């Protein structure tokens, strides 16, 4: 088995209207890449059913170092939490090519 390396997976679920600004923030804060997918569900602010339009939700995933993940999370909390529906969570992941993250 190949040697694995520990990284963080930062997951952001938020309003799709933020996608452009959010992706710009991620890049400026050191993310080497990210994945954006459609997200639907129910939470504190009700049911979100719309797909890929401004009233829908997106899920953004970033695999990065712990330091980068924490910096991104703190920035997003400060910039968006008070005015937008957003949740953030961190998970440990193992990667096989650490230089990509």
N, CA, C and O of each residue as an XYZ file, in Angstrom:
404
protein
N       0.851     -1.190      0.000
C       0.000      0.000      0.000
C       0.888      1.242      0.000
O       1.929      1.274      0.656
N       0.473      2.239     -0.726
C       1.212      3.500     -0.809
C       1.145      4.237      0.526
O       0.190      4.071      1.285
N       2.139      5.032      0.801
C       2.169      5.826      2.019
C       1.155      6.960      1.910
O       1.093      7.661      0.900
N       0.369      7.125      2.957
C      -0.618      8.206      2.959
C      -0.148      9.327      3.878
O       0.705      9.136      4.744
N      -0.734     10.503      3.660
C      -0.374     11.707      4.403
C      -1.657     12.374      4.891
O      -2.638     12.459      4.152
N      -1.647     12.840      6.119
C      -2.830     13.440      6.715
C      -3.034     14.877      6.230
O      -2.106     15.686      6.225
N      -4.265     15.172      5.826
C      -4.687     16.518      5.456
C      -6.069     16.760      6.054
O      -6.658     15.857      6.647
N      -6.576     17.955      5.902
C      -7.927     18.299      6.354
C      -8.847     18.452      5.148
O      -8.446     18.948      4.095
N     -10.074     18.020      5.328
C     -11.136     18.264      4.358
C     -12.046     19.302      4.987
O     -12.707     19.031      5.990
N     -12.081     20.490      4.401
C     -12.984     21.546      4.839
C     -14.207     21.483      3.936
O     -14.091     21.590      2.716
N     -15.373     21.310      4.536
C     -16.623     21.273      3.783
C     -17.437     22.502      4.150
O     -17.626     22.816      5.325
N     -17.917     23.191      3.120
C     -18.725     24.400      3.282
C     -20.052     24.148      2.580
O     -20.074     23.820      1.393
N     -21.139     24.297      3.291
C     -22.459     24.225      2.662
C     -23.086     25.600      2.837
O     -23.241     26.098      3.953
N     -23.443     26.202      1.702
C     -23.925     27.583      1.748
C     -24.804     27.888      0.542
O     -25.079     27.020     -0.287
N     -25.230     29.121      0.467
C     -26.088     29.592     -0.619
C     -25.304     29.671     -1.928
O     -24.176     30.164     -1.958
N     -25.906     29.184     -2.996
C     -25.201     29.158     -4.276
C     -24.881     30.559     -4.804
O     -23.989     30.709     -5.639
N     -25.582     31.566     -4.340
C     -25.291     32.944     -4.764
C     -23.884     33.377     -4.350
O     -23.345     34.330     -4.914
N     -23.284     32.695     -3.376
C     -21.943     33.050     -2.894
C     -20.826     32.362     -3.664
O     -19.655     32.622     -3.388
N     -21.140     31.508     -4.601
C     -20.115     30.668     -5.229
C     -18.921     31.454     -5.768
O     -17.778     31.120     -5.454
N     -19.155     32.468     -6.553
C     -18.054     33.208     -7.167
C     -17.152     33.849     -6.108
O     -15.930     33.706     -6.165
N     -17.745     34.549     -5.150
C     -16.963     35.200     -4.101
C     -16.259     34.179     -3.217
O     -15.099     34.365     -2.849
N     -16.951     33.117     -2.882
C     -16.389     32.076     -2.029
C     -15.176     31.419     -2.683
O     -14.151     31.219     -2.031
N     -15.287     31.086     -3.953
C     -14.174     30.461     -4.667
C     -12.981     31.411     -4.762
O     -11.831     30.981     -4.667
N     -13.253     32.679     -4.945
C     -12.176     33.675     -4.957
C     -11.485     33.739     -3.599
O     -10.258     33.804     -3.524
N     -12.275     33.721     -2.526
C     -11.719     33.714     -1.174
C     -10.826     32.491     -0.957
O      -9.731     32.609     -0.407
N     -11.293     31.327     -1.387
C     -10.527     30.092     -1.195
C      -9.159     30.189     -1.856
O      -8.142     29.842     -1.255
N      -9.146     30.658     -3.079
C      -7.881     30.775     -3.809
C      -6.943     31.778     -3.142
O      -5.746     31.520     -3.018
N      -7.476     32.909     -2.717
C      -6.619     33.926     -2.104
C      -6.094     33.493     -0.737
O      -5.089     34.024     -0.266
N      -6.763     32.537     -0.100
C      -6.342     32.056      1.214
C      -5.482     30.796      1.142
O      -5.156     30.210      2.174
N      -5.111     30.375     -0.078
C      -4.147     29.289     -0.200
C      -4.658     27.936     -0.626
O      -3.877     26.985     -0.680
N      -5.943     27.804     -0.934
C      -6.446     26.519     -1.417
C      -5.887     26.243     -2.805
O      -5.932     27.113     -3.675
N      -5.364     25.054     -3.019
C      -4.818     24.691     -4.331
C      -5.924     24.294     -5.294
O      -5.719     24.294     -6.508
N      -7.083     23.958     -4.770
C      -8.220     23.570     -5.583
C      -9.429     23.353     -4.697
O      -9.331     23.417     -3.471
N     -10.562     23.097     -5.316
C     -11.802     22.869     -4.578
C     -12.787     22.176     -5.504
O     -12.611     22.170     -6.722
N     -13.820     21.595     -4.922
C     -14.898     20.959     -5.672
C     -16.208     21.585     -5.232
O     -16.465     21.727     -4.037
N     -17.043     21.961     -6.205
C     -18.343     22.548     -5.916
C     -19.414     21.619     -6.480
O     -19.360     21.230     -7.647
N     -20.396     21.263     -5.634
C     -21.518     20.432     -6.066
C     -22.824     21.045     -5.569
O     -22.840     21.841     -4.630
N     -23.900     20.661     -6.210
C     -25.237     21.066     -5.809
C     -25.559     20.406     -4.470
O     -25.143     19.273     -4.224
N     -26.288     21.095     -3.612
C     -26.687     20.526     -2.322
C     -28.143     20.876     -2.037
O     -28.585     22.004     -2.253
N     -28.861     19.897     -1.553
C     -30.257     20.091     -1.154
C     -30.435     19.501      0.230
O     -29.683     18.611      0.627
N     -31.429     19.987      0.973
C     -31.690     19.422      2.286
C     -32.499     20.352      3.151
O     -33.060     21.344      2.686
N     -32.545     20.011      4.413
C     -33.308     20.799      5.372
C     -32.418     21.076      6.571
O     -31.679     20.207      7.033
N     -32.501     22.291      7.061
C     -31.716     22.672      8.222
C     -32.422     23.739      9.018
O     -33.637     23.912      8.921
N     -31.652     24.445      9.797
C     -32.168     25.485     10.685
C     -32.979     26.542      9.931
O     -33.960     27.067     10.459
N     -32.577     26.849      8.717
C     -33.267     27.881      7.936
C     -34.300     27.311      6.973
O     -34.744     28.017      6.067
N     -34.695     26.043      7.149
C     -35.762     25.447      6.348
C     -35.254     24.549      5.244
O     -34.081     24.178      5.214
N     -36.159     24.201      4.326
C     -35.849     23.303      3.217
C     -35.259     24.100      2.069
O     -35.762     25.166      1.717
N     -34.179     23.572      1.483
C     -33.553     24.187      0.310
C     -33.654     23.165     -0.815
O     -32.951     22.155     -0.810
N     -34.539     23.435     -1.784
C     -34.774     22.467     -2.844
C     -34.241     22.884     -4.196
O     -33.978     22.022     -5.036
N     -34.071     24.165     -4.440
C     -33.681     24.643     -5.761
C     -32.282     24.164     -6.129
O     -31.370     24.194     -5.303
N     -32.119     23.726     -7.364
C     -30.828     23.218     -7.821
C     -30.161     24.215     -8.743
O     -30.762     24.662     -9.720
N     -28.909     24.571     -8.438
C     -28.068     25.425     -9.274
C     -28.729     26.737     -9.673
O     -28.648     27.147    -10.831
N     -29.365     27.380     -8.744
C     -29.819     28.747     -8.986
C     -29.544     29.553     -7.718
O     -29.167     28.978     -6.697
N     -29.722     30.856     -7.763
C     -29.342     31.675     -6.611
C     -30.038     31.321     -5.302
O     -29.538     31.678     -4.236
N     -31.174     30.630     -5.348
C     -31.852     30.277     -4.102
C     -31.491     28.868     -3.645
O     -32.014     28.399     -2.634
N     -30.621     28.194     -4.360
C     -30.192     26.852     -3.983
C     -28.980     26.881     -3.077
O     -28.505     27.945     -2.679
N     -28.493     25.705     -2.761
C     -27.295     25.561     -1.940
C     -26.201     24.861     -2.721
O     -26.468     24.118     -3.666
N     -24.969     25.108     -2.314
C     -23.822     24.400     -2.865
C     -23.035     23.785     -1.717
O     -23.121     24.214     -0.567
N     -22.275     22.777     -2.071
C     -21.340     22.147     -1.143
C     -19.961     22.328     -1.755
O     -19.718     21.908     -2.886
N     -19.067     22.947     -1.016
C     -17.712     23.202     -1.489
C     -16.768     22.401     -0.602
O     -16.830     22.488      0.625
N     -15.892     21.620     -1.234
C     -14.946     20.804     -0.495
C     -13.525     21.205     -0.868
O     -13.194     21.368     -2.042
N     -12.696     21.358      0.159
C     -11.307     21.744     -0.027
C     -10.439     20.786      0.791
O     -10.627     20.651      2.000
N      -9.496     20.127      0.132
C      -8.507     19.322      0.846
C      -7.244     20.161      0.929
O      -6.735     20.639     -0.085
N      -6.746     20.333      2.139
C      -5.604     21.223      2.347
C      -4.934     20.914      3.685
O      -5.345     20.004      4.405
N      -3.904     21.682      4.001
C      -3.251     21.525      5.290
C      -4.177     22.035      6.400
O      -5.127     22.775      6.146
N      -3.881     21.628      7.609
C      -4.673     22.081      8.756
C      -4.617     23.596      8.877
O      -5.633     24.234      9.154
N      -3.449     24.174      8.674
C      -3.293     25.622      8.802
C      -4.145     26.370      7.779
O      -4.794     27.364      8.107
N      -4.137     25.889      6.547
C      -4.944     26.524      5.500
C      -6.424     26.365      5.800
O      -7.189     27.318      5.653
N      -6.837     25.186      6.215
C      -8.251     24.933      6.533
C      -8.730     25.858      7.651
O      -9.828     26.410      7.574
N      -7.915     26.026      8.682
C      -8.298     26.895      9.798
C      -8.371     28.354      9.372
O      -9.273     29.080      9.790
N      -7.429     28.784      8.544
C      -7.442     30.170      8.052
C      -8.679     30.429      7.197
O      -9.318     31.474      7.327
N      -9.016     29.486      6.330
C     -10.208     29.637      5.488
C     -11.463     29.658      6.353
O     -12.331     30.511      6.166
N     -11.566     28.733      7.292
C     -12.753     28.653      8.147
C     -12.949     29.946      8.937
O     -14.067     30.454      9.018
N     -11.882     30.479      9.517
C     -12.000     31.726     10.282
C     -12.430     32.891      9.396
O     -13.251     33.715      9.800
N     -11.877     32.956      8.195
C     -12.252     34.028      7.260
C     -13.730     33.919      6.868
O     -14.452     34.916      6.882
N     -14.174     32.717      6.522
C     -15.563     32.538      6.100
C     -16.531     32.843      7.229
O     -17.570     33.465      7.007
N     -16.200     32.412      8.435
C     -17.051     32.721      9.589
C     -17.170     34.235      9.773
O     -18.271     34.749      9.970
N     -16.066     34.935      9.711
C     -16.079     36.386      9.921
C     -16.812     37.125      8.804
O     -17.516     38.102      9.061
N     -16.649     36.665      7.576
C     -17.202     37.384      6.427
C     -18.667     37.045      6.131
O     -19.423     37.917      5.705
N     -19.077     35.788      6.351
C     -20.388     35.349      5.859
C     -21.395     34.893      6.913
O     -22.601     34.977      6.681
N     -20.930     34.415      8.062
C     -21.852     33.779      9.017
C     -23.032     34.650      9.418
O     -24.143     34.136      9.546
N     -22.838     35.929      9.619
C     -23.928     36.756     10.138
C     -25.008     37.074      9.110
O     -26.118     37.450      9.485
N     -24.703     36.932      7.820
C     -25.674     37.329      6.796
C     -26.121     36.220      5.850
O     -27.031     36.433      5.048
N     -25.510     35.056      5.922
C     -25.826     33.980      4.977
C     -25.981     32.648      5.695
O     -25.398     32.422      6.756
N     -26.776     31.773      5.095
C     -26.865     30.404      5.596
C     -25.562     29.702      5.221
O     -25.235     29.584      4.041
N     -24.820     29.238      6.227
C     -23.538     28.594      5.960
C     -23.181     27.692      7.128
O     -23.331     28.066      8.291
N     -22.706     26.495      6.798
C     -22.103     25.643      7.815
C     -20.730     25.218      7.316
O     -20.501     25.076      6.115
N     -19.840     25.022      8.247
C     -18.482     24.580      7.961
C     -18.186     23.383      8.841
O     -18.584     23.353     10.005
N     -17.493     22.400      8.299
C     -16.970     21.349      9.159
C     -15.678     20.801      8.584
O     -15.434     20.848      7.379
N     -14.853     20.276      9.492
C     -13.536     19.752      9.158
C     -13.486     18.256      9.423
O     -14.061     17.760     10.392
N     -12.792     17.551      8.547
C     -12.577     16.119      8.713
C     -11.121     15.815      8.412
O     -10.483     16.510      7.621
N     -10.599     14.779      9.042
C      -9.271     14.287      8.693
C      -9.399     13.373      7.484
O     -10.290     12.526      7.433
N      -8.513     13.544      6.514
C      -8.462     12.666      5.343
C      -7.011     12.276      5.098
O      -6.091     12.984      5.507
N      -6.816     11.153      4.434
C      -5.486     10.715      4.054
C      -5.361     10.815      2.544
O      -6.232     10.354      1.806
N      -4.276     11.419      2.091
C      -4.041     11.589      0.662
C      -2.771     10.853      0.276
O      -1.888     10.632      1.105
N      -2.690     10.479     -0.991
C      -1.525      9.755     -1.479
C      -0.521     10.662     -2.167
O       0.650     10.305     -2.293
N      -0.962     11.828     -2.614
C      -0.058     12.797     -3.254
C      -0.111     14.117     -2.483
O      -0.822     15.038     -2.887
N       0.625     14.218     -1.386
C       0.506     15.397     -0.519
C       0.910     16.704     -1.189
O       0.462     17.770     -0.765
N       1.734     16.652     -2.208
C       2.169     17.876     -2.883
C       1.012     18.588     -3.596
O       1.131     19.770     -3.918
N      -0.084     17.904     -3.845
C      -1.241     18.511     -4.496
C      -2.072     19.344     -3.534
O      -2.917     20.128     -3.964
N      -1.840     19.181     -2.235
C      -2.681     19.819     -1.226
C      -1.860     20.664     -0.283
O      -2.409     21.277      0.633
